């Protein structure tokens, strides 16, 4: 499995949905609290986006919950998580 980081806030339903999908797929991930101003500032600088969740797979920003679920529906998420194909970048 590749490294997965997800920037979230505790009150965000999309964050909960993305985490649930990753857990369903058996993925261990690092969760970073994006309500911390320093983390949020870094996230906006890195992605240009202010929304959460923001998900990074193998260091590549792949987007949020909608993008993660779209990859899963297309059958692309599992091979990406297994390191069999590179993750698509949203930036």
PyMOL Python script that loads the backbone (N, CA, C, O; Angstrom):
from pymol import cmd

cmd.read_pdbstr("""\
ATOM      1  N   UNK A   1       0.834  -1.188   0.000  1.00  0.00           N
ATOM      2  CA  UNK A   1       0.000   0.000   0.000  1.00  0.00           C
ATOM      3  C   UNK A   1       0.878   1.250   0.000  1.00  0.00           C
ATOM      4  O   UNK A   1       1.975   1.268   0.558  1.00  0.00           O
ATOM      5  N   UNK A   2       0.367   2.274  -0.632  1.00  0.00           N
ATOM      6  CA  UNK A   2       1.080   3.551  -0.709  1.00  0.00           C
ATOM      7  C   UNK A   2       0.686   4.434   0.475  1.00  0.00           C
ATOM      8  O   UNK A   2      -0.285   4.163   1.183  1.00  0.00           O
ATOM      9  N   UNK A   3       1.457   5.484   0.666  1.00  0.00           N
ATOM     10  CA  UNK A   3       1.206   6.448   1.733  1.00  0.00           C
ATOM     11  C   UNK A   3      -0.034   7.282   1.404  1.00  0.00           C
ATOM     12  O   UNK A   3      -0.145   7.834   0.309  1.00  0.00           O
ATOM     13  N   UNK A   4      -0.965   7.371   2.360  1.00  0.00           N
ATOM     14  CA  UNK A   4      -2.186   8.159   2.174  1.00  0.00           C
ATOM     15  C   UNK A   4      -2.308   9.136   3.342  1.00  0.00           C
ATOM     16  O   UNK A   4      -2.269   8.744   4.508  1.00  0.00           O
ATOM     17  N   UNK A   5      -2.456  10.415   3.001  1.00  0.00           N
ATOM     18  CA  UNK A   5      -2.707  11.459   4.004  1.00  0.00           C
ATOM     19  C   UNK A   5      -4.014  12.137   3.646  1.00  0.00           C
ATOM     20  O   UNK A   5      -4.286  12.410   2.477  1.00  0.00           O
ATOM     21  N   UNK A   6      -4.820  12.408   4.662  1.00  0.00           N
ATOM     22  CA  UNK A   6      -6.095  13.076   4.428  1.00  0.00           C
ATOM     23  C   UNK A   6      -6.225  14.231   5.419  1.00  0.00           C
ATOM     24  O   UNK A   6      -6.150  14.048   6.634  1.00  0.00           O
ATOM     25  N   UNK A   7      -6.420  15.413   4.866  1.00  0.00           N
ATOM     26  CA  UNK A   7      -6.596  16.628   5.666  1.00  0.00           C
ATOM     27  C   UNK A   7      -8.091  16.811   5.888  1.00  0.00           C
ATOM     28  O   UNK A   7      -8.862  16.883   4.931  1.00  0.00           O
ATOM     29  N   UNK A   8      -8.495  16.885   7.142  1.00  0.00           N
ATOM     30  CA  UNK A   8      -9.909  16.882   7.490  1.00  0.00           C
ATOM     31  C   UNK A   8     -10.225  17.909   8.575  1.00  0.00           C
ATOM     32  O   UNK A   8      -9.334  18.514   9.169  1.00  0.00           O
ATOM     33  N   UNK A   9     -11.520  18.082   8.809  1.00  0.00           N
ATOM     34  CA  UNK A   9     -12.017  18.729  10.018  1.00  0.00           C
ATOM     35  C   UNK A   9     -13.018  17.764  10.642  1.00  0.00           C
ATOM     36  O   UNK A   9     -13.600  16.929   9.950  1.00  0.00           O
ATOM     37  N   UNK A  10     -13.211  17.880  11.926  1.00  0.00           N
ATOM     38  CA  UNK A  10     -14.065  16.919  12.632  1.00  0.00           C
ATOM     39  C   UNK A  10     -15.542  17.060  12.286  1.00  0.00           C
ATOM     40  O   UNK A  10     -16.305  16.108  12.449  1.00  0.00           O
ATOM     41  N   UNK A  11     -15.953  18.220  11.816  1.00  0.00           N
ATOM     42  CA  UNK A  11     -17.375  18.469  11.556  1.00  0.00           C
ATOM     43  C   UNK A  11     -17.773  18.287  10.089  1.00  0.00           C
ATOM     44  O   UNK A  11     -18.924  18.542   9.735  1.00  0.00           O
ATOM     45  N   UNK A  12     -16.862  17.859   9.244  1.00  0.00           N
ATOM     46  CA  UNK A  12     -17.105  17.779   7.798  1.00  0.00           C
ATOM     47  C   UNK A  12     -17.661  16.413   7.392  1.00  0.00           C
ATOM     48  O   UNK A  12     -16.971  15.404   7.544  1.00  0.00           O
ATOM     49  N   UNK A  13     -18.901  16.358   6.875  1.00  0.00           N
ATOM     50  CA  UNK A  13     -19.470  15.067   6.459  1.00  0.00           C
ATOM     51  C   UNK A  13     -18.718  14.446   5.284  1.00  0.00           C
ATOM     52  O   UNK A  13     -18.655  13.221   5.180  1.00  0.00           O
ATOM     53  N   UNK A  14     -18.148  15.264   4.396  1.00  0.00           N
ATOM     54  CA  UNK A  14     -17.378  14.728   3.274  1.00  0.00           C
ATOM     55  C   UNK A  14     -16.087  14.073   3.753  1.00  0.00           C
ATOM     56  O   UNK A  14     -15.625  13.092   3.171  1.00  0.00           O
ATOM     57  N   UNK A  15     -15.518  14.617   4.807  1.00  0.00           N
ATOM     58  CA  UNK A  15     -14.328  14.017   5.413  1.00  0.00           C
ATOM     59  C   UNK A  15     -14.663  12.638   5.965  1.00  0.00           C
ATOM     60  O   UNK A  15     -13.915  11.682   5.763  1.00  0.00           O
ATOM     61  N   UNK A  16     -15.788  12.541   6.659  1.00  0.00           N
ATOM     62  CA  UNK A  16     -16.216  11.255   7.222  1.00  0.00           C
ATOM     63  C   UNK A  16     -16.469  10.241   6.109  1.00  0.00           C
ATOM     64  O   UNK A  16     -16.127   9.067   6.250  1.00  0.00           O
ATOM     65  N   UNK A  17     -17.062  10.683   5.010  1.00  0.00           N
ATOM     66  CA  UNK A  17     -17.346   9.804   3.886  1.00  0.00           C
ATOM     67  C   UNK A  17     -16.053   9.294   3.237  1.00  0.00           C
ATOM     68  O   UNK A  17     -15.941   8.108   2.928  1.00  0.00           O
ATOM     69  N   UNK A  18     -15.096  10.174   3.036  1.00  0.00           N
ATOM     70  CA  UNK A  18     -13.820   9.774   2.439  1.00  0.00           C
ATOM     71  C   UNK A  18     -13.084   8.795   3.351  1.00  0.00           C
ATOM     72  O   UNK A  18     -12.544   7.794   2.879  1.00  0.00           O
ATOM     73  N   UNK A  19     -13.059   9.075   4.641  1.00  0.00           N
ATOM     74  CA  UNK A  19     -12.387   8.180   5.584  1.00  0.00           C
ATOM     75  C   UNK A  19     -13.076   6.812   5.614  1.00  0.00           C
ATOM     76  O   UNK A  19     -12.408   5.781   5.695  1.00  0.00           O
ATOM     77  N   UNK A  20     -14.399   6.805   5.550  1.00  0.00           N
ATOM     78  CA  UNK A  20     -15.139   5.537   5.551  1.00  0.00           C
ATOM     79  C   UNK A  20     -14.775   4.706   4.322  1.00  0.00           C
ATOM     80  O   UNK A  20     -14.612   3.490   4.426  1.00  0.00           O
ATOM     81  N   UNK A  21     -14.646   5.341   3.169  1.00  0.00           N
ATOM     82  CA  UNK A  21     -14.279   4.611   1.962  1.00  0.00           C
ATOM     83  C   UNK A  21     -12.865   4.043   2.084  1.00  0.00           C
ATOM     84  O   UNK A  21     -12.625   2.889   1.729  1.00  0.00           O
ATOM     85  N   UNK A  22     -11.935   4.847   2.581  1.00  0.00           N
ATOM     86  CA  UNK A  22     -10.569   4.348   2.751  1.00  0.00           C
ATOM     87  C   UNK A  22     -10.538   3.173   3.726  1.00  0.00           C
ATOM     88  O   UNK A  22      -9.834   2.191   3.490  1.00  0.00           O
ATOM     89  N   UNK A  23     -11.287   3.267   4.808  1.00  0.00           N
ATOM     90  CA  UNK A  23     -11.351   2.164   5.770  1.00  0.00           C
ATOM     91  C   UNK A  23     -11.976   0.929   5.134  1.00  0.00           C
ATOM     92  O   UNK A  23     -11.517  -0.190   5.366  1.00  0.00           O
ATOM     93  N   UNK A  24     -13.014   1.124   4.340  1.00  0.00           N
ATOM     94  CA  UNK A  24     -13.672   0.008   3.650  1.00  0.00           C
ATOM     95  C   UNK A  24     -12.682  -0.716   2.733  1.00  0.00           C
ATOM     96  O   UNK A  24     -12.748  -1.935   2.577  1.00  0.00           O
ATOM     97  N   UNK A  25     -11.782   0.031   2.139  1.00  0.00           N
ATOM     98  CA  UNK A  25     -10.778  -0.535   1.245  1.00  0.00           C
ATOM     99  C   UNK A  25      -9.555  -1.050   2.013  1.00  0.00           C
ATOM    100  O   UNK A  25      -8.593  -1.518   1.404  1.00  0.00           O
ATOM    101  N   UNK A  26      -9.590  -0.966   3.338  1.00  0.00           N
ATOM    102  CA  UNK A  26      -8.507  -1.489   4.166  1.00  0.00           C
ATOM    103  C   UNK A  26      -7.245  -0.646   4.158  1.00  0.00           C
ATOM    104  O   UNK A  26      -6.143  -1.158   4.358  1.00  0.00           O
ATOM    105  N   UNK A  27      -7.409   0.633   3.929  1.00  0.00           N
ATOM    106  CA  UNK A  27      -6.264   1.539   3.803  1.00  0.00           C
ATOM    107  C   UNK A  27      -5.953   2.203   5.138  1.00  0.00           C
ATOM    108  O   UNK A  27      -6.823   2.802   5.769  1.00  0.00           O
ATOM    109  N   UNK A  28      -4.708   2.087   5.553  1.00  0.00           N
ATOM    110  CA  UNK A  28      -4.240   2.854   6.704  1.00  0.00           C
ATOM    111  C   UNK A  28      -3.877   4.239   6.174  1.00  0.00           C
ATOM    112  O   UNK A  28      -3.226   4.362   5.137  1.00  0.00           O
ATOM    113  N   UNK A  29      -4.296   5.269   6.885  1.00  0.00           N
ATOM    114  CA  UNK A  29      -4.022   6.628   6.429  1.00  0.00           C
ATOM    115  C   UNK A  29      -3.679   7.511   7.606  1.00  0.00           C
ATOM    116  O   UNK A  29      -4.050   7.239   8.748  1.00  0.00           O
ATOM    117  N   UNK A  30      -2.956   8.581   7.296  1.00  0.00           N
ATOM    118  CA  UNK A  30      -2.642   9.595   8.300  1.00  0.00           C
ATOM    119  C   UNK A  30      -3.668  10.705   8.153  1.00  0.00           C
ATOM    120  O   UNK A  30      -3.858  11.247   7.064  1.00  0.00           O
ATOM    121  N   UNK A  31      -4.324  11.040   9.251  1.00  0.00           N
ATOM    122  CA  UNK A  31      -5.308  12.117   9.248  1.00  0.00           C
ATOM    123  C   UNK A  31      -4.694  13.359   9.867  1.00  0.00           C
ATOM    124  O   UNK A  31      -4.138  13.307  10.964  1.00  0.00           O
ATOM    125  N   UNK A  32      -4.797  14.474   9.161  1.00  0.00           N
ATOM    126  CA  UNK A  32      -4.234  15.736   9.627  1.00  0.00           C
ATOM    127  C   UNK A  32      -5.371  16.726   9.821  1.00  0.00           C
ATOM    128  O   UNK A  32      -6.215  16.897   8.942  1.00  0.00           O
ATOM    129  N   UNK A  33      -5.388  17.373  10.976  1.00  0.00           N
ATOM    130  CA  UNK A  33      -6.440  18.322  11.331  1.00  0.00           C
ATOM    131  C   UNK A  33      -6.246  19.636  10.570  1.00  0.00           C
ATOM    132  O   UNK A  33      -5.349  20.420  10.881  1.00  0.00           O
ATOM    133  N   UNK A  34      -7.096  19.861   9.575  1.00  0.00           N
ATOM    134  CA  UNK A  34      -6.996  21.066   8.753  1.00  0.00           C
ATOM    135  C   UNK A  34      -7.666  22.266   9.402  1.00  0.00           C
ATOM    136  O   UNK A  34      -7.676  23.351   8.820  1.00  0.00           O
ATOM    137  N   UNK A  35      -8.228  22.099  10.596  1.00  0.00           N
ATOM    138  CA  UNK A  35      -8.761  23.266  11.293  1.00  0.00           C
ATOM    139  C   UNK A  35      -7.628  24.058  11.951  1.00  0.00           C
ATOM    140  O   UNK A  35      -7.828  25.196  12.376  1.00  0.00           O
ATOM    141  N   UNK A  36      -6.440  23.454  12.034  1.00  0.00           N
ATOM    142  CA  UNK A  36      -5.253  24.153  12.517  1.00  0.00           C
ATOM    143  C   UNK A  36      -4.834  25.174  11.453  1.00  0.00           C
ATOM    144  O   UNK A  36      -4.588  24.793  10.309  1.00  0.00           O
ATOM    145  N   UNK A  37      -4.748  26.460  11.805  1.00  0.00           N
ATOM    146  CA  UNK A  37      -4.448  27.496  10.814  1.00  0.00           C
ATOM    147  C   UNK A  37      -3.163  27.253  10.022  1.00  0.00           C
ATOM    148  O   UNK A  37      -3.113  27.535   8.825  1.00  0.00           O
ATOM    149  N   UNK A  38      -2.146  26.743  10.665  1.00  0.00           N
ATOM    150  CA  UNK A  38      -0.884  26.484   9.977  1.00  0.00           C
ATOM    151  C   UNK A  38      -1.046  25.366   8.944  1.00  0.00           C
ATOM    152  O   UNK A  38      -0.538  25.470   7.828  1.00  0.00           O
ATOM    153  N   UNK A  39      -1.751  24.304   9.318  1.00  0.00           N
ATOM    154  CA  UNK A  39      -1.996  23.206   8.385  1.00  0.00           C
ATOM    155  C   UNK A  39      -2.861  23.672   7.211  1.00  0.00           C
ATOM    156  O   UNK A  39      -2.600  23.315   6.062  1.00  0.00           O
ATOM    157  N   UNK A  40      -3.892  24.471   7.504  1.00  0.00           N
ATOM    158  CA  UNK A  40      -4.782  24.959   6.447  1.00  0.00           C
ATOM    159  C   UNK A  40      -4.026  25.869   5.489  1.00  0.00           C
ATOM    160  O   UNK A  40      -4.225  25.789   4.276  1.00  0.00           O
ATOM    161  N   UNK A  41      -3.175  26.718   6.006  1.00  0.00           N
ATOM    162  CA  UNK A  41      -2.375  27.619   5.165  1.00  0.00           C
ATOM    163  C   UNK A  41      -1.492  26.798   4.216  1.00  0.00           C
ATOM    164  O   UNK A  41      -1.425  27.085   3.021  1.00  0.00           O
ATOM    165  N   UNK A  42      -0.819  25.783   4.752  1.00  0.00           N
ATOM    166  CA  UNK A  42       0.024  24.927   3.926  1.00  0.00           C
ATOM    167  C   UNK A  42      -0.812  24.231   2.855  1.00  0.00           C
ATOM    168  O   UNK A  42      -0.405  24.149   1.696  1.00  0.00           O
ATOM    169  N   UNK A  43      -1.974  23.735   3.247  1.00  0.00           N
ATOM    170  CA  UNK A  43      -2.843  23.016   2.322  1.00  0.00           C
ATOM    171  C   UNK A  43      -3.288  23.905   1.166  1.00  0.00           C
ATOM    172  O   UNK A  43      -3.271  23.472   0.014  1.00  0.00           O
ATOM    173  N   UNK A  44      -3.682  25.134   1.458  1.00  0.00           N
ATOM    174  CA  UNK A  44      -4.112  26.077   0.418  1.00  0.00           C
ATOM    175  C   UNK A  44      -2.935  26.413  -0.498  1.00  0.00           C
ATOM    176  O   UNK A  44      -3.102  26.503  -1.714  1.00  0.00           O
ATOM    177  N   UNK A  45      -1.748  26.598   0.082  1.00  0.00           N
ATOM    178  CA  UNK A  45      -0.565  26.874  -0.739  1.00  0.00           C
ATOM    179  C   UNK A  45      -0.243  25.702  -1.655  1.00  0.00           C
ATOM    180  O   UNK A  45       0.130  25.903  -2.811  1.00  0.00           O
ATOM    181  N   UNK A  46      -0.383  24.492  -1.154  1.00  0.00           N
ATOM    182  CA  UNK A  46      -0.026  23.293  -1.913  1.00  0.00           C
ATOM    183  C   UNK A  46      -1.042  22.969  -3.008  1.00  0.00           C
ATOM    184  O   UNK A  46      -0.664  22.591  -4.117  1.00  0.00           O
ATOM    185  N   UNK A  47      -2.338  23.118  -2.693  1.00  0.00           N
ATOM    186  CA  UNK A  47      -3.379  22.678  -3.630  1.00  0.00           C
ATOM    187  C   UNK A  47      -4.128  23.823  -4.296  1.00  0.00           C
ATOM    188  O   UNK A  47      -4.718  23.640  -5.360  1.00  0.00           O
ATOM    189  N   UNK A  48      -4.110  24.999  -3.684  1.00  0.00           N
ATOM    190  CA  UNK A  48      -4.915  26.105  -4.181  1.00  0.00           C
ATOM    191  C   UNK A  48      -6.377  25.988  -3.780  1.00  0.00           C
ATOM    192  O   UNK A  48      -7.206  26.790  -4.209  1.00  0.00           O
ATOM    193  N   UNK A  49      -6.696  24.995  -2.962  1.00  0.00           N
ATOM    194  CA  UNK A  49      -8.076  24.739  -2.546  1.00  0.00           C
ATOM    195  C   UNK A  49      -8.246  24.975  -1.051  1.00  0.00           C
ATOM    196  O   UNK A  49      -7.333  24.721  -0.265  1.00  0.00           O
ATOM    197  N   UNK A  50      -9.417  25.461  -0.668  1.00  0.00           N
ATOM    198  CA  UNK A  50      -9.714  25.722   0.738  1.00  0.00           C
ATOM    199  C   UNK A  50     -10.620  24.652   1.348  1.00  0.00           C
ATOM    200  O   UNK A  50     -10.840  24.643   2.559  1.00  0.00           O
ATOM    201  N   UNK A  51     -11.137  23.765   0.525  1.00  0.00           N
ATOM    202  CA  UNK A  51     -12.109  22.776   1.000  1.00  0.00           C
ATOM    203  C   UNK A  51     -11.414  21.551   1.573  1.00  0.00           C
ATOM    204  O   UNK A  51     -10.264  21.256   1.250  1.00  0.00           O
ATOM    205  N   UNK A  52     -12.135  20.852   2.423  1.00  0.00           N
ATOM    206  CA  UNK A  52     -11.691  19.572   2.966  1.00  0.00           C
ATOM    207  C   UNK A  52     -12.777  18.547   2.674  1.00  0.00           C
ATOM    208  O   UNK A  52     -13.947  18.900   2.527  1.00  0.00           O
ATOM    209  N   UNK A  53     -12.398  17.305   2.592  1.00  0.00           N
ATOM    210  CA  UNK A  53     -11.046  16.795   2.767  1.00  0.00           C
ATOM    211  C   UNK A  53     -10.191  17.066   1.536  1.00  0.00           C
ATOM    212  O   UNK A  53     -10.700  17.275   0.435  1.00  0.00           O
ATOM    213  N   UNK A  54      -8.912  17.055   1.747  1.00  0.00           N
ATOM    214  CA  UNK A  54      -7.937  17.017   0.667  1.00  0.00           C
ATOM    215  C   UNK A  54      -7.113  15.763   0.897  1.00  0.00           C
ATOM    216  O   UNK A  54      -6.566  15.556   1.980  1.00  0.00           O
ATOM    217  N   UNK A  55      -7.031  14.935  -0.120  1.00  0.00           N
ATOM    218  CA  UNK A  55      -6.419  13.623   0.010  1.00  0.00           C
ATOM    219  C   UNK A  55      -5.166  13.566  -0.851  1.00  0.00           C
ATOM    220  O   UNK A  55      -5.176  13.961  -2.017  1.00  0.00           O
ATOM    221  N   UNK A  56      -4.092  13.070  -0.257  1.00  0.00           N
ATOM    222  CA  UNK A  56      -2.827  12.886  -0.947  1.00  0.00           C
ATOM    223  C   UNK A  56      -2.512  11.392  -0.950  1.00  0.00           C
ATOM    224  O   UNK A  56      -2.501  10.746   0.097  1.00  0.00           O
ATOM    225  N   UNK A  57      -2.257  10.859  -2.133  1.00  0.00           N
ATOM    226  CA  UNK A  57      -1.864   9.461  -2.269  1.00  0.00           C
ATOM    227  C   UNK A  57      -0.471   9.449  -2.882  1.00  0.00           C
ATOM    228  O   UNK A  57      -0.255   9.978  -3.972  1.00  0.00           O
ATOM    229  N   UNK A  58       0.467   8.842  -2.172  1.00  0.00           N
ATOM    230  CA  UNK A  58       1.873   8.813  -2.606  1.00  0.00           C
ATOM    231  C   UNK A  58       2.382  10.232  -2.849  1.00  0.00           C
ATOM    232  O   UNK A  58       3.165  10.469  -3.768  1.00  0.00           O
ATOM    233  N   UNK A  59       1.933  11.170  -2.022  1.00  0.00           N
ATOM    234  CA  UNK A  59       2.375  12.557  -2.112  1.00  0.00           C
ATOM    235  C   UNK A  59       1.682  13.379  -3.179  1.00  0.00           C
ATOM    236  O   UNK A  59       1.985  14.562  -3.336  1.00  0.00           O
ATOM    237  N   UNK A  60       0.760  12.782  -3.915  1.00  0.00           N
ATOM    238  CA  UNK A  60       0.066  13.466  -5.005  1.00  0.00           C
ATOM    239  C   UNK A  60      -1.320  13.897  -4.537  1.00  0.00           C
ATOM    240  O   UNK A  60      -2.079  13.068  -4.034  1.00  0.00           O
ATOM    241  N   UNK A  61      -1.668  15.182  -4.693  1.00  0.00           N
ATOM    242  CA  UNK A  61      -3.015  15.618  -4.298  1.00  0.00           C
ATOM    243  C   UNK A  61      -4.044  15.107  -5.307  1.00  0.00           C
ATOM    244  O   UNK A  61      -4.022  15.491  -6.476  1.00  0.00           O
ATOM    245  N   UNK A  62      -4.938  14.244  -4.848  1.00  0.00           N
ATOM    246  CA  UNK A  62      -5.927  13.638  -5.740  1.00  0.00           C
ATOM    247  C   UNK A  62      -7.303  14.269  -5.612  1.00  0.00           C
ATOM    248  O   UNK A  62      -8.227  13.876  -6.325  1.00  0.00           O
ATOM    249  N   UNK A  63      -7.458  15.240  -4.717  1.00  0.00           N
ATOM    250  CA  UNK A  63      -8.737  15.924  -4.563  1.00  0.00           C
ATOM    251  C   UNK A  63      -9.401  15.583  -3.247  1.00  0.00           C
ATOM    252  O   UNK A  63      -8.754  15.248  -2.255  1.00  0.00           O
ATOM    253  N   UNK A  64     -10.724  15.681  -3.280  1.00  0.00           N
ATOM    254  CA  UNK A  64     -11.503  15.462  -2.072  1.00  0.00           C
ATOM    255  C   UNK A  64     -12.330  14.191  -2.136  1.00  0.00           C
ATOM    256  O   UNK A  64     -12.001  13.247  -2.855  1.00  0.00           O
ATOM    257  N   UNK A  65     -13.394  14.188  -1.380  1.00  0.00           N
ATOM    258  CA  UNK A  65     -14.256  13.015  -1.283  1.00  0.00           C
ATOM    259  C   UNK A  65     -14.876  12.639  -2.623  1.00  0.00           C
ATOM    260  O   UNK A  65     -14.918  11.461  -2.978  1.00  0.00           O
ATOM    261  N   UNK A  66     -15.356  13.629  -3.367  1.00  0.00           N
ATOM    262  CA  UNK A  66     -15.983  13.328  -4.663  1.00  0.00           C
ATOM    263  C   UNK A  66     -14.999  12.650  -5.612  1.00  0.00           C
ATOM    264  O   UNK A  66     -15.340  11.671  -6.276  1.00  0.00           O
ATOM    265  N   UNK A  67     -13.787  13.172  -5.671  1.00  0.00           N
ATOM    266  CA  UNK A  67     -12.779  12.592  -6.553  1.00  0.00           C
ATOM    267  C   UNK A  67     -12.384  11.188  -6.104  1.00  0.00           C
ATOM    268  O   UNK A  67     -12.189  10.298  -6.932  1.00  0.00           O
ATOM    269  N   UNK A  68     -12.265  10.989  -4.786  1.00  0.00           N
ATOM    270  CA  UNK A  68     -11.916   9.672  -4.254  1.00  0.00           C
ATOM    271  C   UNK A  68     -12.997   8.650  -4.602  1.00  0.00           C
ATOM    272  O   UNK A  68     -12.692   7.539  -5.038  1.00  0.00           O
ATOM    273  N   UNK A  69     -14.260   9.031  -4.407  1.00  0.00           N
ATOM    274  CA  UNK A  69     -15.354   8.122  -4.732  1.00  0.00           C
ATOM    275  C   UNK A  69     -15.444   7.859  -6.235  1.00  0.00           C
ATOM    276  O   UNK A  69     -15.783   6.750  -6.648  1.00  0.00           O
ATOM    277  N   UNK A  70     -15.143   8.867  -7.056  1.00  0.00           N
ATOM    278  CA  UNK A  70     -15.154   8.670  -8.511  1.00  0.00           C
ATOM    279  C   UNK A  70     -14.076   7.669  -8.924  1.00  0.00           C
ATOM    280  O   UNK A  70     -14.318   6.817  -9.779  1.00  0.00           O
ATOM    281  N   UNK A  71     -12.888   7.766  -8.323  1.00  0.00           N
ATOM    282  CA  UNK A  71     -11.839   6.795  -8.609  1.00  0.00           C
ATOM    283  C   UNK A  71     -12.287   5.389  -8.225  1.00  0.00           C
ATOM    284  O   UNK A  71     -12.016   4.424  -8.939  1.00  0.00           O
ATOM    285  N   UNK A  72     -12.968   5.284  -7.102  1.00  0.00           N
ATOM    286  CA  UNK A  72     -13.439   3.976  -6.642  1.00  0.00           C
ATOM    287  C   UNK A  72     -14.499   3.416  -7.603  1.00  0.00           C
ATOM    288  O   UNK A  72     -14.439   2.244  -7.976  1.00  0.00           O
ATOM    289  N   UNK A  73     -15.455   4.242  -7.997  1.00  0.00           N
ATOM    290  CA  UNK A  73     -16.510   3.791  -8.928  1.00  0.00           C
ATOM    291  C   UNK A  73     -15.931   3.345 -10.269  1.00  0.00           C
ATOM    292  O   UNK A  73     -16.446   2.426 -10.905  1.00  0.00           O
ATOM    293  N   UNK A  74     -14.856   4.008 -10.688  1.00  0.00           N
ATOM    294  CA  UNK A  74     -14.228   3.677 -11.966  1.00  0.00           C
ATOM    295  C   UNK A  74     -13.306   2.457 -11.873  1.00  0.00           C
ATOM    296  O   UNK A  74     -12.741   2.017 -12.875  1.00  0.00           O
ATOM    297  N   UNK A  75     -13.161   1.918 -10.658  1.00  0.00           N
ATOM    298  CA  UNK A  75     -12.291   0.763 -10.469  1.00  0.00           C
ATOM    299  C   UNK A  75     -10.813   1.111 -10.451  1.00  0.00           C
ATOM    300  O   UNK A  75      -9.965   0.227 -10.577  1.00  0.00           O
ATOM    301  N   UNK A  76     -10.498   2.384 -10.297  1.00  0.00           N
ATOM    302  CA  UNK A  76      -9.102   2.830 -10.321  1.00  0.00           C
ATOM    303  C   UNK A  76      -8.477   2.964  -8.938  1.00  0.00           C
ATOM    304  O   UNK A  76      -7.252   2.948  -8.815  1.00  0.00           O
ATOM    305  N   UNK A  77      -9.286   3.096  -7.907  1.00  0.00           N
ATOM    306  CA  UNK A  77      -8.748   3.382  -6.576  1.00  0.00           C
ATOM    307  C   UNK A  77      -7.887   2.244  -6.032  1.00  0.00           C
ATOM    308  O   UNK A  77      -6.778   2.486  -5.557  1.00  0.00           O
ATOM    309  N   UNK A  78      -8.371   1.035  -6.093  1.00  0.00           N
ATOM    310  CA  UNK A  78      -7.625  -0.093  -5.519  1.00  0.00           C
ATOM    311  C   UNK A  78      -6.247  -0.249  -6.174  1.00  0.00           C
ATOM    312  O   UNK A  78      -5.259  -0.397  -5.454  1.00  0.00           O
ATOM    313  N   UNK A  79      -6.139  -0.223  -7.522  1.00  0.00           N
ATOM    314  CA  UNK A  79      -4.793  -0.312  -8.113  1.00  0.00           C
ATOM    315  C   UNK A  79      -3.882   0.855  -7.731  1.00  0.00           C
ATOM    316  O   UNK A  79      -2.674   0.672  -7.574  1.00  0.00           O
ATOM    317  N   UNK A  80      -4.444   2.034  -7.582  1.00  0.00           N
ATOM    318  CA  UNK A  80      -3.643   3.194  -7.166  1.00  0.00           C
ATOM    319  C   UNK A  80      -3.134   2.986  -5.750  1.00  0.00           C
ATOM    320  O   UNK A  80      -1.962   3.229  -5.465  1.00  0.00           O
ATOM    321  N   UNK A  81      -4.008   2.539  -4.867  1.00  0.00           N
ATOM    322  CA  UNK A  81      -3.625   2.326  -3.471  1.00  0.00           C
ATOM    323  C   UNK A  81      -2.611   1.197  -3.328  1.00  0.00           C
ATOM    324  O   UNK A  81      -1.793   1.200  -2.408  1.00  0.00           O
ATOM    325  N   UNK A  82      -2.670   0.234  -4.243  1.00  0.00           N
ATOM    326  CA  UNK A  82      -1.724  -0.886  -4.219  1.00  0.00           C
ATOM    327  C   UNK A  82      -0.382  -0.506  -4.850  1.00  0.00           C
ATOM    328  O   UNK A  82       0.554  -1.305  -4.835  1.00  0.00           O
ATOM    329  N   UNK A  83      -0.282   0.710  -5.406  1.00  0.00           N
ATOM    330  CA  UNK A  83       0.941   1.151  -6.033  1.00  0.00           C
ATOM    331  C   UNK A  83       1.131   0.598  -7.443  1.00  0.00           C
ATOM    332  O   UNK A  83       2.233   0.653  -7.990  1.00  0.00           O
ATOM    333  N   UNK A  84       0.066   0.069  -8.029  1.00  0.00           N
ATOM    334  CA  UNK A  84       0.132  -0.514  -9.366  1.00  0.00           C
ATOM    335  C   UNK A  84       0.013   0.533 -10.464  1.00  0.00           C
ATOM    336  O   UNK A  84       0.402   0.279 -11.604  1.00  0.00           O
ATOM    337  N   UNK A  85      -0.514   1.691 -10.140  1.00  0.00           N
ATOM    338  CA  UNK A  85      -0.604   2.784 -11.114  1.00  0.00           C
ATOM    339  C   UNK A  85      -0.463   4.096 -10.361  1.00  0.00           C
ATOM    340  O   UNK A  85      -0.784   4.166  -9.174  1.00  0.00           O
ATOM    341  N   UNK A  86       0.010   5.134 -11.033  1.00  0.00           N
ATOM    342  CA  UNK A  86       0.194   6.423 -10.351  1.00  0.00           C
ATOM    343  C   UNK A  86      -1.144   7.121 -10.103  1.00  0.00           C
ATOM    344  O   UNK A  86      -2.075   6.999 -10.899  1.00  0.00           O
ATOM    345  N   UNK A  87      -1.228   7.843  -9.003  1.00  0.00           N
ATOM    346  CA  UNK A  87      -2.455   8.590  -8.735  1.00  0.00           C
ATOM    347  C   UNK A  87      -2.549   9.817  -9.640  1.00  0.00           C
ATOM    348  O   UNK A  87      -1.533  10.428  -9.971  1.00  0.00           O
ATOM    349  N   UNK A  88      -3.774  10.175 -10.039  1.00  0.00           N
ATOM    350  CA  UNK A  88      -3.956  11.390 -10.831  1.00  0.00           C
ATOM    351  C   UNK A  88      -3.879  12.613  -9.918  1.00  0.00           C
ATOM    352  O   UNK A  88      -4.330  12.564  -8.773  1.00  0.00           O
ATOM    353  N   UNK A  89      -3.315  13.692 -10.415  1.00  0.00           N
ATOM    354  CA  UNK A  89      -3.212  14.919  -9.634  1.00  0.00           C
ATOM    355  C   UNK A  89      -4.309  15.892 -10.041  1.00  0.00           C
ATOM    356  O   UNK A  89      -4.616  16.032 -11.224  1.00  0.00           O
ATOM    357  N   UNK A  90      -4.900  16.565  -9.050  1.00  0.00           N
ATOM    358  CA  UNK A  90      -5.924  17.572  -9.333  1.00  0.00           C
ATOM    359  C   UNK A  90      -5.315  18.947  -9.591  1.00  0.00           C
ATOM    360  O   UNK A  90      -6.026  19.882  -9.959  1.00  0.00           O
ATOM    361  N   UNK A  91      -4.007  19.074  -9.399  1.00  0.00           N
ATOM    362  CA  UNK A  91      -3.370  20.369  -9.692  1.00  0.00           C
ATOM    363  C   UNK A  91      -2.285  20.206 -10.729  1.00  0.00           C
ATOM    364  O   UNK A  91      -1.638  21.184 -11.104  1.00  0.00           O
TER     365      UNK A  91
END
""", "prot")
cmd.dss("prot")
cmd.show_as("cartoon", "prot")
cmd.util.cbc("prot")
cmd.orient("prot")
